[in-house]
């Protein structure tokens, strides 16, 4: 009885021989899926950072176009 419970708790791939082609392929696919999920998360995070930076630069550019220099004779235009 106890062995049956223990057997049901062990994932099927742990029961396979480690040098089996199926085991190697299965574990490789699991690792690929994990790496893919991590890479997608990083890409989304970096995309948000770039979007925030573009928004900030746009706001700074718009506010600089509206403001005047201390001398009062030229508009301030930031470099693009």
N, C-alpha and C positions, 0 to 999 in steps of 0.2 A: 504494500500500500504506500509506504513512504517513498519507495523507489519510483512508483508511478507518478507521484506528485512532483518529485524532483525532476523526473524526465520531462514532464509537461512544462516546467519552468525554464528549462534549458532551450535556447533558440536552436532551430534546426541546423543552422550553419555551424554551430559549435560542435555538433555531433559528426560532421563530415571530416574526413581525413584532410589535414592541412595542405597536403601536396596535391589534392584533387583539383582538376582544371575548373570544375564548377565553383568550388570554394574560392579559388583565386579570382575568378571572374566576378563572382558575387561580391566579394569584399572590395574589389577594385571599383565596381559600380557604386557601392555604398560610399566609398571615399570620394569618388567623383561627385556624387550628389551633394555631399557635405561641402566640398570645396565650391561647387557651383552656387549653393545657397549663401555661403559667406561672401563670395565675390559679388553676387547680386545685391546683397545688403550694403556692401562697401560702395558699390556704384551708385546706389540710391542715396546714400549718405553724402557722397561727394557731389552728386548732382544738386542736392539741397544746399550745400555750402556754396557752390558756384552760383546758384540762383540768388542766394542771399547777398553774395558779393556784387553781382550785377545790379540787384535792386539798390544796394547802398551806393554804388557808383553812380547810378542814374539819379538818385535823390541828390547826391552831392553835386552832380553836374547841373541839375536844374536849379538848385539853390545858388550855385555860383553864378549862373547866368543872370539871376535876378538881382544879385548884389553888385555894389559898386566898389571900386578900389578906394583906399583911404584918401587919395587925392581928389576923388570925385569926378574925374574926367574920363575914366575908362572902365568898361565892364570887366569883371574877372571871369575868365573862361579857363577852366582846367584843361590840362592836356588830355587828349583822348587816346 
